Amino acid sequence: QVQVVESGGGLVQPGGSLRLSCAASGTFSRINVGGWYRQAPGKQRELVAEIRSGVMPNYADSVKGRFTISRDNAKNTVYLQMNSLKTEDTAVYYCYVMVQWGREYGYWGQGTQVTVSS
C-alpha cells in the first residue's frame, strides 16, 4: 500500500506564493509520474502540472510562468511552487502519483485547500 500526503496549502493574498508538497510512502521502487490537479467549487478537476521521468514538465496554460513542479527522488516527494497567485487559483489541490512496483499503480492524496483572497 502507498500513502500520499499533501501539505502546504493555506490562505494567501493575491500576488503571494505558496509551496505545496506531496510525500509518497510505502512499498514501491520509484515514482514514475507526479502530478498536481485542482478542483474549484462547481468545476471539474483539472490538471495543473505534471512531471515524468526523462521529459520536460507539463503545465496548464493558466499557470505557465507562475507555477513550477519539481521532485526529490530521494525523499519521494513532489513539489508545486506557486508564485503570483490569483484569486482564480483558489481550489483544493490534489497530488497524484504513479509508482512502480512490478507494474505501475496510481494513488491520490486527500487534497489541500489553497485560498487566494485579500
C-alpha positions as a Markdown table, in Angstrom:
| # | Residue | x | y | z |
|---|---|---|---|---|
| 1 | Gln | 0.0 | 0.0 | 0.0 |
| 2 | Val | 1.1 | 3.5 | -0.7 |
| 3 | Gln | 0.2 | 6.7 | 1.2 |
| 4 | Val | 0.2 | 10.1 | -0.4 |
| 5 | Val | 0.1 | 13.2 | 1.8 |
| 6 | Glu | -0.1 | 16.8 | 0.6 |
| 7 | Ser | 0.8 | 19.8 | 2.7 |
| 8 | Gly | 1.5 | 23.5 | 2.3 |
| 9 | Gly | -1.9 | 24.8 | 1.5 |
| 10 | Gly | -3.4 | 27.9 | 3.1 |
| 11 | Leu | -4.7 | 31.4 | 2.8 |
| 12 | Val | -2.6 | 33.9 | 0.8 |
| 13 | Gln | -3.2 | 37.3 | -0.7 |
| 14 | Pro | -3.2 | 37.9 | -4.5 |
| 15 | Gly | 0.4 | 38.1 | -5.8 |
| 16 | Gly | 1.7 | 35.9 | -3.0 |
| 17 | Ser | 3.3 | 32.5 | -3.1 |
| 18 | Leu | 2.8 | 29.0 | -1.6 |
| 19 | Arg | 4.7 | 25.8 | -1.9 |
| 20 | Leu | 2.8 | 22.5 | -1.9 |
| 21 | Ser | 4.5 | 19.2 | -1.0 |
| 22 | Cys | 3.4 | 15.7 | -1.8 |
| 23 | Ala | 5.1 | 12.9 | 0.0 |
| 24 | Ala | 4.6 | 9.3 | -1.0 |
| 25 | Ser | 5.4 | 6.4 | 1.3 |
| 26 | Gly | 5.0 | 2.7 | 1.3 |
| 27 | Thr | 6.1 | -0.1 | -0.9 |
| 28 | Phe | 7.3 | 0.9 | -4.4 |
| 29 | Ser | 10.6 | 1.3 | -6.2 |
| 30 | Arg | 10.2 | 4.7 | -7.7 |
| 31 | Ile | 7.7 | 7.5 | -8.7 |
| 32 | Asn | 7.3 | 7.5 | -12.4 |
| 33 | Val | 4.8 | 10.3 | -12.6 |
| 34 | Gly | 3.9 | 13.1 | -10.2 |
| 35 | Gly | 1.0 | 15.4 | -10.9 |
| 36 | Trp | -0.9 | 18.2 | -9.2 |
| 37 | Tyr | -4.6 | 18.7 | -10.0 |
| 38 | Arg | -7.1 | 21.2 | -8.6 |
| 39 | Gln | -10.8 | 21.4 | -8.2 |
| 40 | Ala | -12.7 | 24.6 | -7.6 |
| 41 | Pro | -16.3 | 24.7 | -6.3 |
| 42 | Gly | -18.7 | 23.8 | -9.1 |
| 43 | Lys | -15.9 | 22.9 | -11.5 |
| 44 | Gln | -14.3 | 19.7 | -12.7 |
| 45 | Arg | -10.9 | 18.6 | -11.5 |
| 46 | Glu | -8.2 | 19.8 | -13.8 |
| 47 | Leu | -4.5 | 19.1 | -14.4 |
| 48 | Val | -2.2 | 21.9 | -13.1 |
| 49 | Ala | 1.2 | 20.4 | -13.7 |
| 50 | Glu | 2.8 | 17.0 | -14.3 |
| 51 | Ile | 6.4 | 15.7 | -14.1 |
| 52 | Arg | 7.5 | 12.5 | -15.7 |
| 53 | Ser | 10.9 | 10.8 | -15.7 |
| 54 | Gly | 13.0 | 11.9 | -18.6 |
| 55 | Val | 10.7 | 14.5 | -20.1 |
| 56 | Met | 10.0 | 18.2 | -19.5 |
| 57 | Pro | 7.2 | 19.1 | -17.1 |
| 58 | Asn | 3.8 | 19.8 | -18.5 |
| 59 | Tyr | 1.7 | 22.8 | -17.3 |
| 60 | Ala | -1.8 | 24.1 | -17.7 |
| 61 | Asp | -1.8 | 27.3 | -19.8 |
| 62 | Ser | -3.3 | 29.2 | -16.9 |
| 63 | Val | -0.3 | 28.6 | -14.7 |
| 64 | Lys | 2.6 | 28.7 | -17.1 |
| 65 | Gly | 5.3 | 31.1 | -16.0 |
| 66 | Arg | 3.9 | 31.2 | -12.4 |
| 67 | Phe | 3.9 | 27.6 | -11.1 |
| 68 | Thr | 6.9 | 25.2 | -11.1 |
| 69 | Ile | 6.7 | 21.5 | -10.4 |
| 70 | Ser | 9.7 | 19.6 | -9.2 |
| 71 | Arg | 10.6 | 16.3 | -7.4 |
| 72 | Asp | 13.1 | 15.0 | -4.9 |
| 73 | Asn | 13.6 | 11.3 | -5.8 |
| 74 | Ala | 15.5 | 10.6 | -2.6 |
| 75 | Lys | 12.5 | 11.9 | -0.5 |
| 76 | Asn | 9.8 | 10.5 | -2.8 |
| 77 | Thr | 8.3 | 14.0 | -2.8 |
| 78 | Val | 6.8 | 16.2 | -5.5 |
| 79 | Tyr | 6.6 | 19.9 | -5.0 |
| 80 | Leu | 4.5 | 22.7 | -6.6 |
| 81 | Gln | 5.9 | 26.2 | -6.2 |
| 82 | Met | 3.1 | 28.7 | -6.8 |
| 83 | Asn | 4.0 | 32.3 | -7.4 |
| 84 | Ser | 2.0 | 35.4 | -8.4 |
| 85 | Leu | -1.2 | 33.7 | -7.1 |
| 86 | Lys | -4.5 | 34.9 | -8.4 |
| 87 | Thr | -8.0 | 34.6 | -6.9 |
| 88 | Glu | -8.9 | 32.1 | -9.6 |
| 89 | Asp | -6.2 | 29.8 | -8.3 |
| 90 | Thr | -8.4 | 29.1 | -5.3 |
| 91 | Ala | -9.2 | 25.4 | -5.2 |
| 92 | Val | -8.5 | 22.1 | -3.5 |
| 93 | Tyr | -5.2 | 20.9 | -4.8 |
| 94 | Tyr | -4.7 | 17.1 | -5.2 |
| 95 | Cys | -1.5 | 15.2 | -5.7 |
| 96 | Tyr | -1.4 | 12.1 | -7.9 |
| 97 | Val | 1.5 | 9.8 | -8.3 |
| 98 | Met | 2.1 | 6.7 | -10.4 |
| 99 | Val | 4.6 | 4.4 | -8.7 |
| 100 | Gln | 6.5 | 1.4 | -9.9 |
| 101 | Trp | 6.2 | -1.9 | -8.1 |
| 102 | Gly | 6.3 | -4.6 | -10.8 |
| 103 | Arg | 3.8 | -2.6 | -12.7 |
| 104 | Glu | 2.5 | 0.9 | -12.3 |
| 105 | Tyr | 0.0 | 1.9 | -9.7 |
| 106 | Gly | -1.7 | 5.2 | -9.3 |
| 107 | Tyr | -2.6 | 6.9 | -6.0 |
| 108 | Trp | -4.3 | 10.2 | -5.0 |
| 109 | Gly | -3.7 | 12.3 | -1.9 |
| 110 | Gln | -6.5 | 13.7 | 0.2 |
| 111 | Gly | -6.2 | 17.3 | -1.1 |
| 112 | Thr | -5.1 | 20.6 | 0.4 |
| 113 | Gln | -7.1 | 23.8 | 0.3 |
| 114 | Val | -5.5 | 26.9 | -1.4 |
| 115 | Thr | -7.4 | 30.1 | -0.9 |
| 116 | Val | -6.2 | 33.3 | -2.6 |
| 117 | Ser | -8.1 | 36.3 | -1.2 |
| 118 | Ser | -7.4 | 39.8 | 0.0 |
